[in-house]
Amino acid sequence: MIESLSLTMLLLIFGVSAILIWLAGIKLTETADILSIHFRLGEALGGLILLAIVTNLPEIAITVSAAIQHNMALAIGNILGGIALQTVVLVVLDVFGLGKKDPLTYRAASLILVLEGLMVIIVLTLVIVGNQFGSSVIFHGVAPIDVIIVLVWIVGIYLIGKARTNLPWHQLGVLPNSQKEKRGHSKIKKYDLAIKKGTSIQVVIFIFALCSLVTLVAGVGLEVTGEAIAKQIGMTGVLFGATILAAATSLPEVTTGLTSVKLEDYQMAMSDIFGGNAFLPVLFMVATVISGESVLPQAHKTDIYLTGLAMLLTIIYICGLIFRPRKQILRMGIDSFIVMIVYLIGLLGLFAI
């Protein structure tokens, strides 16, 4: 039925769904931060898992909807293309968040962020490994590689959480000219502001639930209309999912990231992106369970290409966090400039493939 609609109508529905995800995603992240502080989840394992799920609700909705329809090309393209595109969101935060002040990685420099970036690379390496197995490698409805990815992600965020408090090198102190306040202070400020306004926790929970529902429904709207649009304009599901669809689902990250940068919580802004990127491959297990078939072996060479591109972009930012170059080009750090160029060249290569 949806495919019978005109391209104009499909674009309209797609645009409305994207706007709903954008607006609901902003409130969703804000309320998740408030709930995290209120229930003292903080940087604990439960808090990190909650944040990862909340910030990726659009991708979850798209993956579930695509898996039900056995439209794996769009699901895989959105997940792997989304990781590459969300990394480029850091370029936006660098240019429009800090501007001429300093490069984002110079202000956010932290060994914790280096570990988070490494976790993204580890999980994506497992994606490439999983692609080499046959689709018949599945037991009780679950592919072993999907389980391994989930376990590695959980262990990874546990170790990163532990590194924030229990490793000796954190006593080295704050790096010169990095952010002045402790990482995560923007969450506390959101919570304090809500308390001052007299907002009850019940209202916050209601808004959180409502925005979650809106995001899920809008996510399904993006998936259904996105598939129809791709067919009408002659674009493959991989390309559409990796570009236009991924851009639409990244809108909340752009706004919430800019908010964190404005509040000078640079580390949290980068952590949200790295954390979301590390979580996205976990959705392959969700898709496998729903569809009843191993998803990763169905990834095309374009998907693996996007995985490699995402790894390369992450490595560039890891180098930026370690070396902390202060020089800027066009209002952005050298690392962000290189990421932008590499991503654009990467897109050309994607179309060539």
N, C-alpha and C positions, 0 to 999 in steps of 0.2 A: 504493500500500500504506500509506504513512504517513498518508494522509488518512482511512483507515478506522479509525484509532485514536480513542479517546475524547478529549475535551477535557482531562480530568484527566491522562491518560497523556502527551498532547502537552505540557502544561504542565510535567509532571515531567521529560521529556526536555529541554525548553527550559531549565528551571532548572538541571539537572545540567550541561548544555553551558555555560551562563553561568558557573557556579561554576568549571568546568574552565578556561575562558578567563581568569577572574579570577586563579586561583592560578598557572596556567602563565604568564600574562602578566607577573606580578610577577617570577618567576624568569627569564623571558625577557629582561626589561629589565635585571635585575641582571647576568646573564651577558653580555649585549651590552655593557654598560658596562665590564665586566672585560676582555672581548676587545678592545674599542676601545682601552683603555689598554695592554694587553699588546702588541698589534700596532702601537701608536703611530699609530692612526688619528686619535685626538683629535677636533679640530674640522675635520679635513680633509674634502674632498668625499666621499670613500669612507665616512668615519665617519658623516657626516650622512645619506647615502643608506641605509646599513645601519640606523641608528637609526629612520629614517622607515619602512622596510619592516618592521622588527621590531615596532614599536609599533602597526602597522596590519595585522598578520597576520589578525586576525579579519575585518576588512573585506575583505581580499584574498580570503579563503576564501569569504565570502558573495558577493562580486562574481563570482568564477569560477563558483561553483555556480549562481548565478542566471543568468549568461550562458549556461551550458551548457543550461539549461532554458528559455532565452529569457524569463525572468521579469524583465524590465527595470524594472518599476515598483518592485519590492522593492529591487533593486540601487541604482537612482538615489535612492530615498528614504533608504536607509541611508547612502549617501555624503554627500548634501547635508544630510540631517537630522542625520547624525553630526557634521558640522562645527559646526552650531549648538549641539548638545548638549554637545560636548566643550569649547566655549568656556564654557559654563555650569559646567563642572567647576572652572574658576578661582574661581567663587563658593564652591564647597565648600572649596577650598584656603584661601580667604581667611577663611572662617568657622571651620573646624575646624583649620586649620593654624596661623594666627597668632592668631586670636581677638582679644583686646583689645590685643595688642602694637602693631600698626600695620596699615594696609591693605597688601595684597599688592603693589599697584603702587607704593606708596611705598618699600617695601624693595627691590623688583626693578627699579626705574627704570633704564632703559638705552636708549640710542639704537639698540643692536643689536636689542632687542625691538621697537622701533618699526618698524625695517626688516622684521623678520619678520612683524609684523602687516600691513604694507603689501603684502608678498608674498602673504599670504592673500587680500587684497582684489583684487590684480591677477589671481590665478588664478581667483577666483570671477567676476570681470568677464568673463574669457574663456569661462567656462561659460555665462553669459548670452548672449554673442555667438554661441557655438557652437550654442545652442538655436534660433537664427534660421535656420540652414541647413536644407536639405532632407535627408532620410535617404539620398537617392541620391548625395549628395556624399561619395563614398568611393573611394579609389584603392588597388588592390592590398591590399584588406582593411583599410585604415587610413583614418580620417577626418583630413583636414588639421588641423582644429582640435584634435584629440586630440594630434597631434604637436607643435603649437605649445604646448599646455599643458605637455607633458613638457619641451620645450626651455626654456621660460620658468622652470619649476621648477628645472631643473638650473642654469641661469645664475643664478637667484636665490640658491640656496644657496651657489653659488661666490662670488658677490659679497658675501653676508653673512659667509661665512667669511673673505674678504679684508678686510672692514671691521673684523674683530676685531683685526687686527694691522697693517694697512698704511695706515689712514686717519689723518690728523693729529689729528682731534678726540678720538681715544681717549686722547691725552696730557693731556686736561683733568683726568684723575684720577677718583677715586671720588666719587660724589655723597654729600652729608652724610646720615648715618643710613641709608644703603643697606646691603646685605649686606657683612659685613666681609671675608670671604674671596673669592678669585677665583672667577668663574663656572666651574662644572664640578668644583669641589673634592669634591662628593659622590661623583662617579665614582671619583676617586682614592682616597677613603676606603674605598669598596667593594672596590677592587682590593687595597689594603693589608690590609684585614681578611681577604680570601680568602687572601692570601699567609701571614699570621700563622697562619691555621688549617691551613696546609699543603695547601691545595687545589691540585692540579696543573691545568695548563692543559688537559690531556686530559679531565679530569673536567668542567671548565667547558664545553668544546666538546660533550661528550656531553649534559650537562644542557640546553645551548642547543638542540641538535638534537632532543632528546626533547620539550622544551617547545614547540618550533616545530611538531612533528608533532601534538602534543595540541591545540594552538591551531587548527591548520588543520582537523583532524577535528571539533573542537567547533564551529568556525565554520560548517562545512557543516551540522552538526546544528542550529544556530540558524536557518540559512536555510531548511532543509527543514521543520522544525517550525513556524517562524515563519509561513511561507506558509499552512500548514494551520490554524494557530490563527487567523490573520487571517480566513480564509474562514469558519471556524466561528462566530466572534463577530461577523461582518458588518462587519469593518474593512478598509478598503482597504490595499493593499500599501504605498502612500505613507505613510499615517498610521502604520501599524505599524512600518515601517522607520525612520521619522523619530523615533519616540518609544521604544517598548518595545525594539525591536531595537538601536537606537542606544545606549540606556541600558545594555544588557547588554554591548555591545562596548566601552563606555567605563569599565568597572569597573577594568581594570588601570591606566588613566591616573589614576584617583582615588587608588589606593593608592600608586603610584610617585610621584605628585605630592606626596602628604602626606609621604612619606619624604624627598623633596628639601627640602620646607619645614621639616621637623623638623631636618634637617641644616643649615638656614639657607642653602640654595642656591636662593634665591627665583627668580633669573634662569633657572636650569635648569628649574624647575618650569613657568614660563610658556613657555619656549622649546619644551619638549616638546609642549605643547598647540598652539602656533602652528605648529610644524614638522609635526606630524601633520595639522593642518587643511590646510596648504598641499599636502601630499602626496596627500590623498584624491582630488582631481579627476584625478590621474594615472591612477587606476584606470579611468577612462572608456575609455582606449585599450586596456586589458586586456580590458574587456568588449566593445569593438568588434571586436577581433581574434578573440576566442573565438566570439562570436555571428555574426560575418560581416555585421553591420549597424551603421550609425552609431547610437550610443546617445543622445548629447546631444539630437538633434532630437526624440527620443521623450519627453523630460522634459515633464511636465504643468505647468500653471500653479502647482500646489501646490509642485512641486519648485523652480521659479524663485522662488516666494514664500519658501521656506526658504533659498535662496541669498541673497536680499536680507536676510533676517533675520540670517543668519550674518555678512554684511558689516557690518550695523548694530552687532551685538554686538562685533565686532572693533574697529570704529571707536571705540566707547565706551571700550574698554580702552586703545587707543592714546592717547586723550585723557587717560586716567588716568595713563599712563606719562609723558606730557609735563608735565601740570600737577601731578602728585603730591599730590592732596588728602589731608590727614592725618585729616580728620574721619571718624568711623565711625557707621554706623547699623546696629543689631542685630548688632554684632560684625563688620561687614564695611565695606569702603571704600564711598564714595559711588558709585564706578564699578560695583562689584560689585552694589550695591543696585539701581542703574538697570538693569544687565544682567538681573538676576533678574526685575524688573518687566516689562521689555520682552519677555523670553522668554515669560513667562506670558501676557501679552497677545497675543504672537505665536502661541502655541498656540491660543488662543481663535479668532484670525483664521484659523488653519489649518483648524480644525474647521468654521468658517463657510464657508470656500471649498469 
